[in-house]
């Protein structure tokens, strides 16, 4: 069984480019299971 996991960061500035790269990667990997994690790191502002 092949499992592929991907981390998706919450920075909206580069989201479209990352999603395009992610779609390309998923198309080239023949995984039985694909899992995503979405990081919601928040940096407090002073």
Backbone bond lengths (Angstrom), bond angles and torsions (degrees), N, CA, C in turn:
res aa  C-N    CA-C-N  psi(-1)  N-CA   C-N-CA  omega(-1)  CA-C   N-CA-C  phi
1 X - - - 1.448 - - 1.527 107.73 -
2 X 1.310 115.86 134.34 1.465 121.91 177.28 1.518 108.79 -108.13
3 X 1.330 115.56 126.11 1.460 122.09 179.18 1.524 108.33 -117.87
4 X 1.310 116.82 128.54 1.464 122.08 177.37 1.524 108.52 -114.92
5 X 1.329 117.07 130.54 1.464 120.97 177.21 1.521 109.02 -121.11
6 X 1.304 116.09 143.50 1.460 122.14 -177.73 1.520 109.64 -134.49
7 X 1.320 115.78 137.51 1.463 122.01 174.36 1.523 108.11 -100.71
8 X 1.303 116.28 130.93 1.459 121.63 179.29 1.526 107.00 -117.01
9 X 1.324 116.74 120.00 1.464 121.18 -177.65 1.514 110.79 -87.90
10 X 1.312 116.26 158.01 1.461 121.73 -172.86 1.526 114.63 -89.76
11 X 1.316 119.75 13.17 1.464 122.31 179.53 1.529 109.02 -76.85
12 X 1.308 117.28 107.78 1.467 122.29 -175.14 1.527 112.67 -68.10
13 X 1.336 118.49 -21.67 1.464 121.02 -175.94 1.517 112.79 -62.53
14 X 1.310 117.67 -33.16 1.461 120.31 -176.21 1.523 112.37 -117.55
15 X 1.315 116.77 16.99 1.458 120.80 -174.53 1.525 112.51 -62.28
16 X 1.324 118.93 -45.56 1.468 120.07 -175.94 1.528 111.21 -63.10
17 X 1.330 117.51 -40.22 1.457 120.57 178.24 1.514 112.07 -66.27
18 X 1.321 116.02 -38.83 1.466 119.80 179.17 1.519 111.30 -69.43
19 X 1.319 117.11 -38.32 1.468 119.64 178.90 1.522 110.76 -65.65
20 X 1.325 117.43 -38.99 1.462 120.55 177.38 1.531 110.23 -63.35
21 X 1.323 116.90 -44.15 1.467 121.09 178.82 1.524 110.63 -65.11
22 X 1.326 116.67 -38.29 1.462 121.17 179.02 1.529 110.59 -64.31
23 X 1.320 117.55 -43.79 1.469 120.93 178.40 1.521 110.53 -62.72
24 X 1.317 117.43 -40.76 1.458 120.79 177.73 1.533 111.04 -63.21
25 X 1.319 116.22 -43.29 1.469 121.16 179.97 1.524 111.40 -63.99
26 X 1.317 117.04 -45.71 1.467 120.78 -179.45 1.525 110.41 -61.94
27 X 1.338 116.33 -36.42 1.455 119.97 178.28 1.517 113.55 -66.86
28 X 1.329 117.18 -23.28 1.466 120.17 -177.31 1.527 113.40 -98.31
29 X 1.336 117.05 -8.57 1.465 121.23 -179.25 1.526 108.51 -106.97
30 X 1.289 115.53 130.14 1.465 119.82 -179.65 1.528 109.24 -99.00
31 X 1.326 114.75 71.77 1.466 120.73 -177.21 1.522 110.15 -91.04
32 X 1.322 114.30 147.27 1.461 120.48 174.33 1.527 110.95 -80.46
33 X 1.335 115.50 -31.82 1.465 121.96 -179.92 1.517 108.04 -133.39
34 X 1.324 117.04 134.01 1.459 122.12 176.00 1.521 107.50 -122.21
35 X 1.330 116.36 127.22 1.469 121.54 -178.78 1.523 109.34 -125.28
36 X 1.327 115.84 144.56 1.453 122.20 179.35 1.522 109.97 -122.30
37 X 1.312 116.10 144.21 1.460 121.28 167.82 1.516 106.80 -123.69
38 X 1.294 116.09 143.21 1.465 121.92 -178.53 1.515 107.78 -119.79
39 X 1.306 116.67 117.68 1.456 121.11 -177.70 1.512 109.99 -85.20
40 X 1.308 116.44 129.22 1.451 122.21 178.10 1.524 111.24 -112.23
41 X 1.315 116.63 41.00 1.461 120.17 179.67 1.525 109.81 -61.11
42 X 1.276 115.64 127.36 1.456 121.28 179.39 1.520 108.25 -119.77
43 X 1.320 115.09 126.48 1.454 119.81 177.78 1.521 107.45 -98.76
44 X 1.328 116.93 117.48 1.457 118.94 -179.41 1.523 111.71 -64.78
45 X 1.326 116.45 141.86 1.455 121.26 176.05 1.505 109.49 -100.18
46 X 1.281 115.46 147.50 1.466 120.37 -178.81 1.500 110.53 -99.44
